[in-house]
């Protein structure tokens, strides 16, 4: 398995502001992902965080709204920019480890935008 | 486009009962299938991973099966306990979509003492 730490665990933010979520993994991983879970819904992949290059975004998600950094193989950040109430969600960091392709998730960051 | 469906959406059972959660997917060309557990407001805990070449995986009271040709997986929970109460999510990975998982909507399980 993997130990994945996310900060903050939760936050309440004002409309129009930005929040950066951090994800720290206990060892080096190649694959690192950011997911969103809107209230009452399942998970949707936002982007793949690539070390040393720009993140790969899924359809419907753009870099200006969700800038991602991946400075090394154990750390990544996701910023939710110019927030609106529709951004209220749980944001989850995920990593892949080993040859099986199993994915592991952090505890999530619950964001409420007023 | 892969679609994953989980039935039922919610399930309430008395403690001690054996139960089955269902997951179906439309594209059988999967790389693997993973079952997760999610407690309210929390992240996901990986329960079982089944590779496309496998038929089932077991961990303690949990057994997951995979029938790739029919696009189905089941998660069997034996002798359920109140601590099993959570949302159970099924997710599949297709070779064509890289490392992206496609998730079902989940089954919310309540085990009553």
Boltz contact constraints between the chains, C-beta under 6 A:
constraints:
  - contact:
      token1: [A, 31]
      token2: [B, 99]
      max_distance: 6.0
  - contact:
      token1: [A, 42]
      token2: [B, 103]
      max_distance: 6.0
  - contact:
      token1: [A, 42]
      token2: [B, 105]
      max_distance: 6.0
  - contact:
      token1: [A, 42]
      token2: [B, 106]
      max_distance: 6.0
  - contact:
      token1: [A, 43]
      token2: [B, 103]
      max_distance: 6.0
  - contact:
      token1: [A, 45]
      token2: [B, 100]
      max_distance: 6.0
  - contact:
      token1: [A, 92]
      token2: [B, 43]
      max_distance: 6.0
  - contact:
      token1: [A, 96]
      token2: [B, 99]
      max_distance: 6.0
  - contact:
      token1: [A, 100]
      token2: [B, 49]
      max_distance: 6.0
  - contact:
      token1: [A, 101]
      token2: [B, 32]
      max_distance: 6.0
  - contact:
      token1: [A, 102]
      token2: [B, 49]
      max_distance: 6.0
  - contact:
      token1: [A, 104]
      token2: [B, 46]
      max_distance: 6.0
  - contact:
      token1: [A, 105]
      token2: [B, 43]
      max_distance: 6.0
  - contact:
      token1: [A, 105]
      token2: [B, 44]
      max_distance: 6.0
  - contact:
      token1: [A, 106]
      token2: [B, 43]
      max_distance: 6.0
  - contact:
      token1: [A, 107]
      token2: [B, 42]
      max_distance: 6.0
  - contact:
      token1: [A, 107]
      token2: [B, 43]
      max_distance: 6.0
  - contact:
      token1: [A, 108]
      token2: [B, 43]
      max_distance: 6.0
  - contact:
      token1: [A, 110]
      token2: [B, 41]
      max_distance: 6.0
